């Protein structure tokens, strides 16, 4: 450890000479050239990372809550008793495990007391402290552990680390819903009077949250047409602190050019936030295209069975929160923690730590252990389900595109879609399973259609094993004006489908019969 970047080459040379295993740079110190030299010599480099977390990781401990340890553990951690019998193999720190493996294993280990292999549901409110000093260290964030389940819970921690791993992020914090996750993001970023820019093609609830409810907190959102990335640049003001987009926007499934928008955000010194709910990390990982924060409604495809609400925020760990003094909530002393500075102390997972330690603590939109367990179970089959979702969606979209009672289909996986080139770039495995189409006959025909299906479920959700249908203008986007609905892709003729895992031919027959009923 050392105090200045220019000291790094000499320290690395000494470390190589004495056969050291780890080179550790103090928080806030970066020297990429020295780091590459150390890695080429076989040393592990710890740079701009929290010492408390790294000591645990190097010792083979899974995350305390949400930090991506990159450990795969197939044996129960040793309980606190004298070691007996054979030494257990050390957990793997290998970061090259495939997506499917991490979807099943990341963040979890057999229970240290019982050996139970499935992640237990820790249905408890609080946790016993070792002594008074231990309790004080936890409350002061000097050490990591469990205090109260509003903040941290072992079941929730497994889910947080798993999603952080799948997204390729540094750390995650879970919340009670997707809306709660968005609130955690903006409360951590913004001060009263601050602004941000968002795509106008968002889920109707997000349009209302950003455009109306956030105003009461003194936060202003500028909505723009995302088809031209330059619109984001033109909407920026000196008070803007972030850009927000949906990847595969709900309801129309349009695709934003994430890489270009990320460049615009970074030129302005602000983070790009991407809602990756519809794509999931199986189809697209926005961090690979420059995003800084990713959020999900885990209620949808990650959970995947329509039985558990949840949300999550993941940070990349790459954004420099100290630039330009624009993010005082992360760089200035925090009064609630005796002047602690989150970015100075926690480095590449400062954002999620602040979101947990302040926003989650004070507002309490906590994910329940039961819902975390159900979501973990869903994530383990995400890769299998998404392949089937995408295949079915493409088949149904192709059918509708040729149907005489359908005016248009908005699915980026069709070659006729204007978003098809972006789909090939960002979601090469498939353009998701949520899309819209226009039924001839307008509003009344749309209502008739959703009331005539027999297999599709008419309800306000997406990402279920079951196929779902909705008329957005009369439901999810009902609170918006006619003009806002048109702009959001929820006009009077629009019908939204979330394609499930059923037999594709059965879905086609159900839609065909319901479309025939619209002319009756």
Residue, then its C-alpha position, 0 to 999 in steps of 0.5 A: x500500500x502506498x500514498x501516490x500513483x507514482x510510487x506504484x512502479x517501484x512498489x510493484x518491482x519490489x513485490x515481484x522481487x520478493x515473490x509477493x502474491x498481492x499488490x494492494x493500492x490504497x483507495x483512490x490510488x490508480x496506476x494502470x500500467x503498474x497494475x498490468x506489470x504486476x498481473x503479468x508477473x502473476x500477482x493479484x492486484x487490488x486497486x480502488x477497492x475496500x480493504x475490509x471486503x478484499x481481506x474477506x474475499x482473499x480469505x475465501x469469504x462470500x460477500x457480506x451483502x451484495x458485493x461480487x466476490x467472484x467466489x464459487x463455493x461448493x463446501x459449507x464454510x467452516x463453522x466456528x469450532x476447531x478444525x477436524x478431519x481433512x482440510x476442505x478445498x479452498x473456494x475458487x476465485x476464478x472469474x471465468x465461470x460461465x453465465x449458467x454456472x454463476x446463475x446457479x452458484x454465485x453468492x451461495x454456499x452450503x449452510x455452515x451449520x446444517x450443510x443444507x445446499x439450497x439457500x435457506x430462508x433467513x426469516x429473522x428481523x435481527x442478529x446477535x452481536x458478539x459484544x458491544x464493540x462488535x455492535x458498534x463497529x457494524x453500526x459505524x460501518x467499520x466492519x460488515x455483517x448483519x444488524x437488522x433485516x431492513x438493511x441486510x439479510x443473508x438470503x437477500x445477500x445471496x441474491x444481490x451477489x448473484x445478480x451483481x455477478x451476472x451483470x458483471x457489476x461490482x455490487x448490488x442492493x436489493x429492494x422491495x420492487x423495481x420502483x423502490x430500486x429506482x427510488x434508491x438510485x435517485x435518492x442516492x444521486x440527487x439533491x433538491x433542485x437537481x435534474x436528470x434526462x430520461x427516455x420518453x419510452x418507459x413503463x407507464x409507472x416510471x413515467x408517472x414516478x419520474x414526471x410527477x412524484x419526483x417533482x415533490x422531492x425537488x427532482x426534475x426529469x427531462x423526457x426525450x425521444x431516444x431514437x436520436x441519441x443526440x436528444x440526450x445531449x441537447x436536453x442536458x443542463x448544468x443541474x443534470x446528474x444522470x441519464x436514464x433509459x430502458x433496455x428493450x423499452x416497455x411496452x414497445x420493445x424499442x432499443x436505445x443505442x446504449x453505447x452512444x448514450x453512455x458516451x454522451x453521459x460520460x462527456x458530461x461527467x454523469x452516469x448512465x442508468x439502464x433499466x435492464x428488466x426486459x433484456x436481463x443479463x442473459x440477453x444483454x449486459x449494459x456495463x459492457x456498453x458503458x452503463x454505470x448503474x443497472x436496475x431491474x424489477x426482479x418481479x419480471x424475468x429474473x424471478x420469472x414465475x409471477x409470484x414475488x415482487x422485488x427490485x435490485x440496483x447494480x453498480x459497475x464500480x467504474x464511475x469516478x464519483x469525485x469528478x467535478x464535485x457533482x455528487x456530494x452525497x458520495x464525496x462529502x461527509x455524511x452526518x448520519x455516520x459521523x462525517x464518513x465519506x462514502x467514495x473515499x471509504x468504499x471506492x468501487x462500491x460506494x454507490x450501493x453502500x450509500x444506497x443501503x446505509x442511508x436510503x434503504x435504512x431511512x425509507x425501508x423498501x426492503x426485499x423480504x427473505x421469502x421473495x429473495x428466496x423465490x427470486x434466487x430459485x427463478x434466477x437459477x433457470x433464467x438462461x433456460x427460460x429466456x431461450x424459450x421466451x425468445x423463441x416463442x416471441x419470435x414465432x408469435x411476432x412473425x405470425x402477427x406480422x402477417x395477420x390481416x387484422x393486425x396493422x403493425x408489430x413492434x418487435x426488434x427481432x423482426x428484420x422489418x423493425x427499424x431497431x433490428x440493427x441495434x438488436x443484432x448489436x445489443x441482444x444477439x441472442x434475441x430481442x426479448x419476449x415483450x412487444x406490442x402490436x396494433x389491432x385494426x379497429x382501434x381502442x374498442x378492438x383492443x378491448x375486445x381482443x383482451x377480453x376474447x383470449x382464453x390462454x393468455x392471461x389479462x393482467x398487469x405484469x410481464x416476464x411470467x412463465x404464462x403468456x400475458x396480454x394487456x391493453x396499455x391505454x386502458x391500464x398501465x398508461x391510463x394516467x397519462x394524457x392522450x399525447x403522452x400515451x402516443x409518445x410512450x408507444x401506448x396508443x389506443x390500438x396498442x396491445x402488449x404481449x408478454x410471451x411465456x413458455x407454452x407451446x407456440x402453436x397454442x398461443x398462435x391459435x388463441x390469438x387468431x381466434x381472439x382477433x377473429x372476435x374483434x370483427x364480431 
